[in-house]
């Protein structure tokens, strides 16, 4: 990417102050949604899929950082072991489905093995076609059981993915995010694009449609994604009465801190 083009893209991206202001408003609405989900016993699944470095983790963090983790539960399963690879494609995810009053967010889901595995020949053509046929049926069974299913696809351009990969390579705090499989997917961009197009087309159903989010600008993508999720779950604000701090009951006369002499104190290096 040329420097002039890169500078133009950066200038168009949402400024941090505006982003944080809008994010706070949406996070307050997520708290209201949380109360509604609990009070009505709703069951919600939000699936996040997309290309590597498309911003799934950051978007999920923006959703969950201000809500109760017992209500908004993130699920990020490791790669399947040899036994799990022989199971029904969604079997290990079924036990993670929400109970009443829960929102389960899948950071990659039963779709995760279908894309890259097909390109890397980890999965046979027969298994791949079986997945494309059975997945909509499985999702219809989930929706028919009363679960709200929302599928989000984050899409990033080749140029932006390359920039993010290079940033990870050069940052010790983010190098762990770059796996050998990420590098393979980077190399096979065109092949993976064809497979992903087939997956989305085959599983974009009326009962469980895909919602595509362009994420070259991470901040705009997060705001657009949260706003859309809120619009897909009808809810109302449940009034909350502000609690009042009660008076402390004093039994013994303690100072601000009880005596901690002889305990293992952390050295105050900062």
Residue frames relative to the residue before (quaternion, step in Angstrom):
aa qw qx qy qz dx dy dz
X 1.0000 0.0000 0.0000 0.0000 0.00 0.00 0.00
X 0.4403 -0.7016 0.4925 0.2672 3.57 -0.87 0.94
X 0.6263 -0.5665 0.3823 0.3750 3.56 -1.18 0.65
X 0.6458 0.5296 -0.3294 0.4404 3.59 0.95 -0.84
X 0.6582 0.4989 -0.3068 0.4730 3.57 0.98 -0.87
X 0.6456 0.5271 -0.3166 0.4529 3.56 0.98 -0.88
X 0.6577 0.5109 -0.3064 0.4611 3.59 0.96 -0.87
X 0.6399 0.5293 -0.3205 0.4557 3.58 1.05 -0.80
X 0.6505 0.5116 -0.3084 0.4692 3.57 1.00 -0.86
X 0.6551 0.5167 -0.3092 0.4563 3.57 0.93 -0.90
X 0.6525 0.5236 -0.3152 0.4480 3.58 1.00 -0.82
X 0.6714 0.5021 -0.2935 0.4594 3.59 1.11 -0.67
X 0.5717 0.6200 -0.3851 0.3749 3.58 1.14 -0.51
X 0.6054 -0.5978 0.4019 0.3385 3.52 -1.16 0.73
X 0.4499 -0.6959 0.4923 0.2664 3.57 -0.90 0.93
X 0.6378 -0.5825 0.3548 0.3578 3.54 -1.11 0.77
X 0.6681 0.5137 -0.3247 0.4293 3.61 0.82 -0.92
X 0.6658 0.4811 -0.3062 0.4812 3.59 0.92 -0.87
X 0.6304 0.5441 -0.3271 0.4467 3.58 0.99 -0.84
X 0.6939 0.4801 -0.2867 0.4538 3.59 0.80 -0.99
X 0.6251 0.5358 -0.3347 0.4584 3.58 1.07 -0.71
X 0.6984 0.4546 -0.2705 0.4820 3.59 0.88 -0.95
X 0.6261 0.5435 -0.3425 0.4419 3.58 1.03 -0.76
X 0.6247 0.5409 -0.3440 0.4459 3.59 0.96 -0.80
X 0.6428 0.5222 -0.3257 0.4562 3.60 0.94 -0.86
X 0.6869 0.4782 -0.2834 0.4683 3.57 0.93 -0.90
X 0.6443 0.5187 -0.3267 0.4573 3.58 1.03 -0.72
X 0.5917 0.5328 -0.3646 0.4827 3.60 1.12 -0.55
X 0.6518 0.5022 -0.3093 0.4767 3.58 0.99 -0.80
X 0.6151 0.5351 -0.3454 0.4648 3.59 1.10 -0.66
X 0.6176 0.5278 -0.3380 0.4752 3.59 1.10 -0.66
X 0.6328 0.5062 -0.3249 0.4876 3.58 1.05 -0.74
X 0.6365 0.5187 -0.3239 0.4700 3.57 0.99 -0.84
X 0.6108 0.5637 -0.3387 0.4410 3.57 1.01 -0.81
X 0.6588 0.5017 -0.3066 0.4693 3.58 0.88 -0.93
X 0.6592 0.5165 -0.3022 0.4554 3.57 0.99 -0.88
X 0.6435 0.5254 -0.3211 0.4547 3.59 0.94 -0.87
X 0.6749 0.4835 -0.2940 0.4736 3.58 0.93 -0.89
X 0.6960 0.4941 -0.2878 0.4343 3.59 0.82 -0.98
X 0.7499 0.3701 -0.2072 0.5077 3.59 1.05 -0.71
X 0.4274 -0.7256 0.4520 0.2941 3.59 1.23 -0.04
X 0.2531 0.7911 -0.5195 0.2007 3.57 1.07 0.69
X 0.2039 -0.7292 0.6367 0.1461 3.52 -1.32 0.46
X 0.0072 -0.8228 0.5636 -0.0725 3.56 -0.62 1.18
X 0.0963 -0.7499 0.6515 0.0618 3.54 -1.11 0.83
X 0.0384 -0.7584 0.6501 0.0269 3.55 -1.00 0.90
X 0.1536 -0.7935 0.5865 0.0523 3.56 -0.63 1.17
X 0.1082 -0.7674 0.6288 0.0626 3.55 -0.98 0.89
X 0.0863 0.7624 -0.6338 0.0976 3.53 -0.73 1.17
X 0.2934 0.7548 -0.5573 0.1834 3.54 -1.28 0.12
X 0.7104 -0.4447 0.3301 0.4344 3.51 -1.32 -0.02
X 0.6154 -0.5218 0.4346 0.4001 3.51 -1.28 0.38
X 0.8278 0.1708 -0.1824 0.5022 3.56 -1.06 0.93
X 0.4135 0.7173 -0.4704 0.3053 3.59 1.17 0.46
X 0.5985 -0.6096 0.3485 0.3856 3.60 1.24 -0.14
X 0.2646 0.7921 -0.5142 0.1951 3.60 1.15 0.48
X 0.6820 0.5116 -0.2944 0.4319 3.57 0.82 -1.00
X 0.6811 0.4884 -0.2914 0.4612 3.58 0.91 -0.88
X 0.6413 0.5173 -0.3243 0.4648 3.57 1.04 -0.72
X 0.6508 0.4999 -0.3130 0.4781 3.57 0.96 -0.86
X 0.6391 0.5237 -0.3293 0.4570 3.59 0.98 -0.79
X 0.6397 0.5216 -0.3275 0.4599 3.60 0.99 -0.78
X 0.6508 0.5067 -0.3115 0.4719 3.60 1.10 -0.67
X 0.8041 0.3809 -0.1560 0.4290 3.57 0.79 -1.05
X 0.5610 0.6717 -0.3924 0.2830 3.61 1.10 -0.47
X 0.7649 0.3434 -0.2002 0.5069 3.65 1.16 -0.40
X 0.6525 0.4973 -0.3199 0.4740 3.59 1.24 0.13
X 0.6526 -0.5250 0.3851 0.3875 3.54 -1.33 0.24
X 0.3953 -0.7436 0.4804 0.2449 3.65 -0.60 1.04
X 0.5895 0.5551 -0.3759 0.4507 3.59 1.25 -0.23
X 0.6788 0.4261 -0.2803 0.5284 3.56 1.28 -0.36
X 0.7455 0.2462 -0.1364 0.6042 3.57 0.89 -1.00
X 0.0027 -0.8380 0.5419 -0.0647 3.55 -0.09 1.32
X 0.2461 -0.7766 0.5669 0.1228 3.55 -0.68 1.14
X 0.0906 -0.7779 0.6210 0.0312 3.55 -1.02 0.90
X 0.0821 0.7681 -0.6281 0.0940 3.57 -0.75 1.12
X 0.1249 -0.8387 0.5285 0.0411 3.55 0.08 1.30
X 0.4987 -0.6367 0.4893 0.3262 3.60 -1.11 0.62
X 0.6829 -0.4403 0.3454 0.4695 3.61 -1.22 0.13
X 0.5524 -0.6341 0.4197 0.3416 3.60 -1.01 0.71
X 0.4209 -0.6698 0.5397 0.2881 3.56 -1.12 0.62
X 0.7504 -0.4096 0.2606 0.4485 3.56 -1.30 0.08
X 0.6491 0.5078 -0.3227 0.4655 3.59 0.99 -0.74
X 0.6788 0.5055 -0.2929 0.4448 3.58 0.90 -0.95
X 0.5983 0.5793 -0.3605 0.4201 3.58 1.13 -0.59
X 0.6840 0.4722 -0.2823 0.4791 3.59 1.19 -0.47
X 0.5675 0.6221 -0.3760 0.3869 3.60 1.26 -0.14
X 0.6867 -0.3915 0.4015 0.4626 3.53 -1.39 0.00
X 0.6033 -0.6505 0.3106 0.3412 3.56 -0.77 1.06
X 0.7644 0.3382 -0.1905 0.5149 3.63 1.08 -0.64
X 0.3517 0.7992 -0.4538 0.1780 3.57 1.28 0.00
X 0.7302 0.4277 -0.2652 0.4621 3.59 0.79 -0.90
X 0.6300 0.5197 -0.3403 0.4660 3.59 1.26 -0.17
X 0.5399 0.6548 -0.4015 0.3443 3.58 1.15 -0.58
X 0.6798 0.4937 -0.3035 0.4495 3.60 0.92 -0.84
X 0.6550 0.5000 -0.3106 0.4738 3.59 1.28 -0.23
X 0.4375 0.7082 -0.4604 0.3082 3.60 1.26 -0.08
X 0.5844 -0.6495 0.3661 0.3203 3.59 -1.04 0.75
X 0.3319 -0.6547 0.6355 0.2394 3.48 -1.35 0.49
X 0.7275 -0.4033 0.2968 0.4690 3.60 -1.27 0.03
X 0.8130 0.2390 -0.1935 0.4944 3.56 -0.95 0.93
X 0.6427 0.5127 -0.3284 0.4650 3.60 1.19 0.43
X 0.1599 -0.7142 0.6707 0.1203 3.50 -1.31 0.61
X 0.1101 -0.7961 0.5938 0.0388 3.59 -0.53 1.17
X 0.1414 -0.7846 0.6019 0.0458 3.54 -0.79 1.10
X 0.1905 -0.7895 0.5774 0.0838 3.55 -0.61 1.16
X 0.1950 -0.7332 0.6437 0.1005 3.54 -0.73 1.14
X 0.7489 -0.1350 -0.0375 0.6477 3.49 0.31 1.46
X 0.1316 -0.8185 0.5589 -0.0182 3.51 -1.00 0.91
X 0.7967 -0.2393 0.2028 0.5166 3.54 -1.13 -0.69
X 0.5873 0.5691 -0.3741 0.4373 3.59 1.26 -0.11
X 0.5272 0.7097 -0.3911 0.2557 3.58 1.14 -0.61
X 0.7224 0.4328 -0.2575 0.4739 3.59 1.00 -0.74
X 0.5902 0.6305 -0.3631 0.3498 3.58 1.16 -0.52
X 0.7073 0.4889 -0.2774 0.4287 3.60 0.97 -0.79
X 0.7669 0.3595 -0.2010 0.4922 3.55 0.41 -1.23
X 0.6211 0.5620 -0.3491 0.4201 3.59 0.98 -0.81
X 0.6481 0.5182 -0.3252 0.4535 3.56 0.98 -0.82
X 0.6706 0.4948 -0.3023 0.4627 3.61 0.91 -0.88
X 0.7352 0.4148 -0.2255 0.4865 3.57 0.94 -0.92
X 0.4550 -0.7172 0.4211 0.3183 3.59 1.32 0.15
X 0.3392 0.7197 -0.5260 0.3005 3.59 1.10 0.71
X 0.7562 0.2937 -0.1554 0.5637 3.56 1.21 -0.52
X 0.4626 -0.6829 0.4887 0.2844 3.57 -0.97 0.84
X 0.6430 -0.5202 0.3962 0.3986 3.55 -1.26 0.42
X 0.6311 0.5463 -0.3251 0.4445 3.56 1.04 -0.82
X 0.6720 0.4834 -0.2957 0.4768 3.61 0.91 -0.90
X 0.6405 0.5361 -0.3202 0.4470 3.56 1.02 -0.83
X 0.6806 0.4734 -0.2892 0.4787 3.58 0.89 -0.90
X 0.6082 0.5419 -0.3462 0.4654 3.58 1.10 -0.69
X 0.6269 0.5312 -0.3343 0.4617 3.59 1.02 -0.80
X 0.6726 0.5051 -0.3072 0.4451 3.60 0.83 -0.95
X 0.6766 0.4831 -0.2929 0.4723 3.61 1.07 -0.67
X 0.7564 0.4283 -0.2140 0.4457 3.57 0.88 -0.95
X 0.5651 0.6370 -0.3890 0.3517 3.58 1.07 -0.64
X 0.6757 0.4686 -0.3233 0.4684 3.68 0.77 -0.84
X 0.6273 0.5350 -0.3377 0.4541 3.60 1.08 -0.68
X 0.6464 0.5126 -0.3107 0.4721 3.55 1.00 -0.86
X 0.6832 0.4869 -0.2902 0.4604 3.58 0.89 -0.92
X 0.6139 0.5283 -0.3545 0.4673 3.60 1.08 -0.59
X 0.6302 0.5227 -0.3340 0.4670 3.58 1.04 -0.74
X 0.6269 0.5334 -0.3270 0.4643 3.57 1.06 -0.77
X 0.6911 0.4726 -0.2714 0.4748 3.58 0.87 -1.01
X 0.6496 0.5241 -0.3184 0.4494 3.61 0.97 -0.84
X 0.6412 0.5162 -0.3252 0.4655 3.58 1.19 -0.47
X 0.6316 -0.5764 0.3167 0.4106 3.59 1.29 0.06
X 0.5142 0.6343 -0.4244 0.3913 3.58 1.25 0.11
X 0.3567 -0.6957 0.5801 0.2288 3.57 -1.02 0.83
X 0.0744 -0.8126 0.5780 -0.0088 3.59 -0.62 1.17
X 0.0221 -0.7916 0.6089 -0.0462 3.55 -0.69 1.20
X 0.1078 -0.8080 0.5789 0.0215 3.57 -0.74 1.11
X 0.0956 -0.8063 0.5837 -0.0049 3.56 -0.61 1.21
X 0.1024 -0.7767 0.6202 0.0408 3.56 -0.90 1.00
X 0.1788 -0.7835 0.5895 0.0812 3.57 -0.66 1.15
X 0.1068 -0.8120 0.5737 0.0074 3.56 -0.68 1.12
X 0.0550 -0.7911 0.6091 -0.0130 3.56 -0.92 0.98
X 0.5053 -0.6611 0.4654 0.3016 3.57 -1.10 0.70
X 0.6644 -0.4914 0.3778 0.4175 3.56 -1.28 0.34
X 0.6765 0.5113 -0.3008 0.4364 3.57 0.87 -0.97
X 0.6920 0.4641 -0.2889 0.4715 3.59 0.90 -0.88
X 0.6142 0.5301 -0.3582 0.4620 3.60 1.02 -0.67
X 0.6427 0.5176 -0.3245 0.4624 3.58 0.94 -0.84
X 0.6491 0.5163 -0.3251 0.4543 3.59 0.93 -0.87
X 0.6820 0.4841 -0.2944 0.4625 3.60 0.93 -0.87
X 0.6237 0.5265 -0.3460 0.4626 3.59 1.02 -0.71
X 0.6606 0.4988 -0.3074 0.4694 3.58 0.93 -0.88
X 0.6224 0.5330 -0.3402 0.4612 3.59 1.05 -0.73
X 0.6508 0.5045 -0.3165 0.4709 3.59 1.01 -0.75
X 0.6373 0.5394 -0.3269 0.4427 3.56 0.96 -0.85
X 0.7608 0.4013 -0.1922 0.4724 3.56 0.98 -0.88
X 0.6869 0.4382 -0.2798 0.5078 3.60 1.25 -0.01
X 0.3971 -0.7434 0.4822 0.2391 3.64 -0.48 1.14
X 0.6498 0.5280 -0.3202 0.4432 3.59 1.13 -0.56
X 0.7666 0.3415 -0.1869 0.5107 3.58 1.22 -0.35
X 0.4194 0.7295 -0.4643 0.2763 3.58 1.23 -0.03
X 0.6038 0.5827 -0.3546 0.4125 3.58 1.09 -0.65
X 0.6037 0.5861 -0.3478 0.4136 3.57 1.22 -0.47
X 0.6924 0.4710 -0.2643 0.4785 3.58 1.22 -0.46
X 0.0925 -0.8172 0.5688 0.0089 3.57 -0.41 1.24
X 0.6632 -0.4809 0.3747 0.4342 3.61 -1.23 0.26
X 0.6376 0.5258 -0.3324 0.4544 3.60 1.07 -0.71
X 0.5864 0.5618 -0.3692 0.4519 3.60 1.12 -0.59
X 0.6632 0.5042 -0.2995 0.4650 3.55 0.96 -0.89
X 0.6347 0.5160 -0.3301 0.4711 3.58 1.05 -0.72
X 0.6608 0.4975 -0.3140 0.4660 3.57 0.94 -0.84
X 0.6007 0.5513 -0.3475 0.4631 3.59 1.13 -0.67
X 0.6753 0.5064 -0.2871 0.4528 3.56 0.95 -0.92
X 0.7692 0.3376 -0.1640 0.5171 3.59 1.02 -0.83
X 0.0589 0.8512 -0.5191 0.0508 3.60 1.00 0.80
X 0.7087 0.4723 -0.2828 0.4414 3.62 0.73 -1.03
X 0.6634 0.5051 -0.3126 0.4550 3.59 0.90 -0.89
X 0.6738 0.4855 -0.2944 0.4730 3.56 0.93 -0.90
X 0.6020 0.5654 -0.3565 0.4368 3.59 1.07 -0.71
X 0.6491 0.5166 -0.3183 0.4587 3.59 0.95 -0.86
X 0.6768 0.4897 -0.2938 0.4645 3.57 0.92 -0.94
X 0.6545 0.5149 -0.3185 0.4529 3.58 0.93 -0.87
X 0.6186 0.5370 -0.3405 0.4615 3.58 1.03 -0.76
X 0.6557 0.5109 -0.3057 0.4643 3.58 0.98 -0.85
X 0.6524 0.5223 -0.3161 0.4491 3.58 0.96 -0.88
X 0.6841 0.4849 -0.2918 0.4601 3.56 0.82 -1.01
X 0.6546 0.5190 -0.3145 0.4509 3.58 0.95 -0.88
X 0.7099 0.4747 -0.2633 0.4488 3.59 0.91 -0.93
X 0.7819 0.3360 -0.1605 0.5000 3.60 1.09 -0.65
X 0.4907 0.6308 -0.4435 0.4057 3.59 1.26 0.27
X 0.0706 0.8482 -0.5129 0.1118 3.54 0.35 1.31
X 0.6560 -0.5015 0.3846 0.4124 3.55 -1.29 0.24
X 0.7156 0.4442 -0.2550 0.4750 3.58 0.97 -0.84
X 0.7995 0.1023 -0.0535 0.5894 3.62 1.18 -0.44
X 0.0014 0.8419 -0.5390 0.0267 3.59 0.43 1.20
X 0.4395 -0.6418 0.5501 0.3039 3.54 -1.32 0.34
X 0.1686 -0.7473 0.6339 0.1062 3.55 -1.11 0.77
X 0.2337 -0.8072 0.5348 0.0888 3.55 -0.54 1.24
X 0.0884 -0.7866 0.6108 0.0171 3.56 -0.90 1.00
X 0.2944 -0.7341 0.5841 0.1821 3.59 -0.72 1.06
X 0.0874 -0.8669 0.4901 -0.0257 3.55 -0.53 1.19
X 0.2537 0.7599 -0.5580 0.2163 3.61 1.01 0.63
X 0.7009 0.2767 -0.2063 0.6242 3.56 1.22 -0.57
X 0.3464 -0.7886 0.4710 0.1906 3.57 -0.18 1.31
X 0.6694 0.5193 -0.3167 0.4264 3.57 0.89 -0.87
X 0.6611 0.4811 -0.3068 0.4873 3.57 0.89 -0.87
X 0.6322 0.5465 -0.3325 0.4371 3.57 0.98 -0.85
X 0.6597 0.5096 -0.3124 0.4556 3.60 0.90 -0.89
X 0.6752 0.4912 -0.2990 0.4621 3.57 0.88 -0.93
X 0.6626 0.5044 -0.3061 0.4613 3.58 0.91 -0.92
X 0.6593 0.5236 -0.3046 0.4455 3.55 0.99 -0.87
X 0.6803 0.4797 -0.2944 0.4695 3.59 0.83 -0.96
X 0.6399 0.5318 -0.3221 0.4517 3.56 0.94 -0.88
X 0.6783 0.4865 -0.2974 0.4634 3.58 0.94 -0.86
X 0.6205 0.5330 -0.3452 0.4600 3.60 0.97 -0.77
X 0.6484 0.5198 -0.3151 0.4584 3.58 0.93 -0.88
X 0.6717 0.5041 -0.3006 0.4521 3.58 1.04 -0.76
X 0.6697 0.5242 -0.2944 0.4359 3.59 1.18 -0.54
X 0.7199 0.3510 -0.2286 0.5534 3.60 1.26 -0.28
X 0.2861 -0.7737 0.5356 0.1805 3.62 -0.12 1.21
X 0.1735 0.7828 -0.5771 0.1554 3.57 -0.81 1.02
X 0.2416 -0.7398 0.6071 0.1603 3.51 -1.32 0.32
X 0.5458 -0.6001 0.4733 0.3434 3.53 -1.25 0.45
X 0.2217 -0.7560 0.6033 0.1235 3.55 -0.83 1.01
X 0.4303 -0.7260 0.4615 0.2735 3.62 -0.52 1.12
X 0.1624 -0.7729 0.6083 0.0787 3.53 -1.02 0.87
X 0.3119 -0.7313 0.5737 0.1971 3.58 -0.94 0.88
X 0.4266 -0.7125 0.4917 0.2621 3.56 -0.73 1.04
X 0.3764 -0.7299 0.5170 0.2414 3.60 -0.78 0.95
X 0.2978 -0.7249 0.5887 0.1982 3.55 -1.26 0.43
X 0.4772 -0.6631 0.4911 0.3024 3.55 -0.98 0.83
X 0.3482 -0.7414 0.5294 0.2208 3.61 -0.78 0.95
X 0.5832 -0.5479 0.4457 0.4013 3.55 -1.27 0.20
X 0.4737 -0.6688 0.4904 0.2965 3.56 -1.04 0.77
X 0.3461 -0.7025 0.5822 0.2186 3.50 -1.15 0.74
X 0.1722 -0.8131 0.5518 0.0684 3.57 -0.50 1.18
X 0.1224 -0.7783 0.6141 0.0461 3.52 -0.75 1.13
X 0.7771 0.1108 -0.0451 0.6179 3.55 0.93 -0.92
X 0.4724 -0.6663 0.5003 0.2874 3.53 -1.15 0.60
X 0.0291 0.7923 -0.6059 0.0656 3.56 -0.20 1.28
X 0.4545 -0.6125 0.5587 0.3256 3.51 -1.28 0.44
X 0.7735 -0.3244 0.2299 0.4936 3.58 -1.21 -0.18
X 0.7897 0.1355 -0.0726 0.5940 3.58 1.03 -0.73
X 0.4633 -0.6638 0.5012 0.3057 3.59 -0.91 0.85
X 0.6296 -0.5273 0.3998 0.4070 3.55 -1.21 0.37
X 0.0767 -0.8070 0.5855 0.0039 3.56 -0.76 1.08
X 0.2688 0.7974 -0.5024 0.1990 3.55 1.19 0.43
X 0.8095 0.2616 -0.2110 0.4814 3.53 -0.99 0.87
X 0.5673 0.5847 -0.3950 0.4246 3.60 1.26 -0.02
X 0.5558 -0.5949 0.4619 0.3520 3.54 -1.32 0.26
X 0.0721 -0.8212 0.5660 -0.0060 3.56 -0.16 1.28
X 0.4757 -0.6453 0.5167 0.3006 3.55 -1.11 0.72
X 0.4821 -0.6655 0.4782 0.3098 3.63 -0.83 0.91
X 0.3471 -0.7375 0.5426 0.2030 3.58 -0.91 0.91
X 0.0259 -0.8393 0.5412 -0.0449 3.54 0.22 1.35
X 0.7631 0.3184 -0.1820 0.5321 3.61 1.15 -0.36
